[in-house]
Amino acid sequence: MFPEPANCPLCGSAAERIRSSQLRGFRYSCPSCGSFGIESAALVGLVAPASTRQDLARFRAYGHLPLIQRDKQGVRVGPGRV
């Protein structure tokens, strides 16, 4: 799959995304937020907590691809499966 231009769902900057069946969504590369995965369900009406960008940086620092998911409590950031 080739990257396609898109706006970052977190900050709105020009970014690239690649559809990922392993993540059940997309992998974004944003110049402001960095690389992260996001499930398609989390994209619908995304209202991310203010700490999301710091959480993404923390998971990347530990060598993980951060993954944004939606669960019953809302949106959360965790280590990705890929």
C-alpha positions as CSV (number, residue, x, y, z in Angstrom):
1,M,0.0,0.0,0.0
2,F,1.2,3.5,-0.8
3,P,0.8,6.5,1.6
4,E,-2.0,8.9,0.8
5,P,-2.2,12.5,1.9
6,A,-4.5,13.2,4.9
7,N,-5.0,15.5,7.8
8,C,-3.8,14.3,11.2
9,P,-6.9,13.4,13.2
10,L,-5.2,14.8,16.4
11,C,-3.8,18.1,15.3
12,G,-5.1,18.7,11.8
13,S,-1.6,19.1,10.2
14,A,-0.9,17.7,6.7
15,A,0.1,14.1,7.2
16,E,0.3,10.8,5.4
17,R,-1.6,7.6,6.2
18,I,-1.5,4.0,5.1
19,R,-4.4,1.6,5.5
20,S,-3.4,-1.3,7.8
21,S,-5.5,-4.4,8.1
22,Q,-3.4,-5.5,11.1
23,L,-4.3,-2.3,13.0
24,R,-7.9,-2.4,11.7
25,G,-7.5,1.2,10.6
26,F,-4.6,3.4,9.6
27,R,-1.0,4.2,10.3
28,Y,-0.4,8.0,10.3
29,S,2.8,9.8,9.9
30,C,2.4,13.4,11.1
31,P,5.3,16.0,11.4
32,S,3.8,17.2,14.7
33,C,2.5,14.1,16.4
34,G,4.9,11.5,14.9
35,S,3.9,8.0,13.7
36,F,0.9,6.2,15.3
37,G,-1.8,3.7,14.5
38,I,-5.5,4.4,14.9
39,E,-8.4,2.0,14.6
40,S,-11.2,3.0,12.3
41,A,-13.7,3.0,15.2
42,A,-11.6,5.6,17.0
43,L,-11.7,8.0,14.0
44,V,-15.5,8.4,14.3
45,G,-16.1,11.5,16.3
46,L,-12.6,11.5,17.7
47,V,-12.3,13.6,20.8
48,A,-8.8,12.8,22.1
49,P,-7.7,13.7,25.7
50,A,-5.2,16.5,26.0
51,S,-2.5,14.1,27.0
52,T,-2.7,12.0,23.8
53,R,0.3,13.5,22.1
54,Q,2.5,12.9,25.3
55,D,1.2,9.4,25.5
56,L,2.2,8.8,21.8
57,A,5.7,10.1,22.5
58,R,6.1,7.9,25.6
59,F,5.2,4.7,23.7
60,R,7.5,5.6,20.8
61,A,10.3,6.2,23.3
62,Y,9.9,2.6,24.5
63,G,10.0,1.3,21.0
64,H,6.3,0.7,20.4
65,L,4.1,2.0,17.6
66,P,1.3,3.7,19.6
67,L,-2.2,2.7,18.8
68,I,-5.3,4.8,19.5
69,Q,-8.4,2.7,20.2
70,R,-11.9,3.3,21.3
71,D,-13.4,1.3,24.1
72,K,-16.4,1.6,26.4
73,Q,-14.7,4.3,28.5
74,G,-13.7,6.4,25.4
75,V,-10.5,6.8,23.5
76,R,-7.2,5.4,24.9
77,V,-3.6,5.1,23.7
78,G,-1.7,1.8,24.1
79,P,1.1,-0.1,22.5
80,G,0.3,-1.3,19.0
81,R,0.3,-4.9,17.9
82,V,2.7,-4.2,15.0
